[in-house]
Amino acid sequence: MLLPMPVRSSAPLPAPAVLAPGMRVAVTGGAGFIGSHVVEELLRRGHRVHAVDDLSSGSLANLAAVAAHPRLAVTVASVADARAAAAVCDAADAVLHLAGVVGVRRLADDPLGVMQANQRSAEHVFAAAAAARIGVLFTSSSEVYGRARVPFDEGEPVQPGVPTGSRGSYACAKAYAEWLAFGHAARAGAPVVVARLFNTVGPRQTGDHGMVLPRFVQQAVAGLPLTVYGDGRQTRCFAHVAEVASALLDLAAAPAAVGRIVNVGSDVEISVRALAELVRARAASRSPIAVTPLAAVFPPGFEDVPRRLPSLARLRAMVGWAPSRSLSAIVDELLAEARGAAPAAPALTASE
Ligand code: UDP
């Protein structure tokens, strides 16, 4: 008779989730728009946080509300540098890799540079995390779905697009980084979660590099025309950044999310034309809507995504909720911020 053999191994068991209470958590891109909200939420949840940012699009001003927090350290460095990535991961129990060059405007202007920067930082961060055997949460992008059928489902193959077109280079780097994240984590026996972010909006987002909602808000407040690109029938779903940050941290703490790809965003779809009308109405603005041909703003061959809508079934199954804040309330908050009337972000105390 065969008796079951006792299992003995000196290798440590994989951690049950990327995040556990009281961890030292590194956040690459921690001074960015989404990164700074993630940093605030990590502090609220009691973690020690190391925000790392090269300030290429982030700003220390984004961390102003928590700058003096005793559990926060901030380093200005680029994780596209291997030594910086190693130093960050060696001093952490988990890394949330949010750093990246973002914005459709930048992608249109320098597709090769955007792709290379995002690919390099992912290579270094995931290799360093594997060497340190720490867990990773990576924020990938809904761009990897390309023109897939909506709602976008995590089980679908990625579709970065046509390599002669410039838009796909961003999706290609993000998809490559997803493979890297899973590959390194498997080899190291460390937990990994890949979150695919959909359009995220909220305080501190600038419209400098694309980003339709902050642009419409700024235009409405300044009395300028709202620039609707193309026919305005393309759709997006907009989630509030505070809810996105909470969802990311809930996923990072969820054992069921380990080794999975999970969409994070809102599933309330709105056309860009309707978004412009909503902003105009909430702002009580007389700004006209200026329909602008795509060819007037993007280089030839730069495609717009006609519809973007996530399936949130997996997110809901894993964390029990999904972003739901109403777009009207979000627009009101952004209008108040743009008019300088936004309430100051609540300061966090050491006990939070
Ligand atoms: N868009 C627009 N006017 C602008 C900026 C963007 O109509 O001033 C459109 C853009 O063509 C796209 C949508 O708004 O269809 C969302 O653009 P954004 O750059 O915010 O993000 P994307 O979803 O394209 O990554």
Boltz pocket constraint, residues with backbone or C-beta under 6 A from the ligand:
constraints:
  - pocket:
      binder: B
      contacts: [[A, 104], [A, 199], [A, 209], [A, 210], [A, 211], [A, 212], [A, 213], [A, 215], [A, 216], [A, 227], [A, 228], [A, 229], [A, 230], [A, 234], [A, 236], [A, 272], [A, 304], [A, 305]]
      max_distance: 6.0
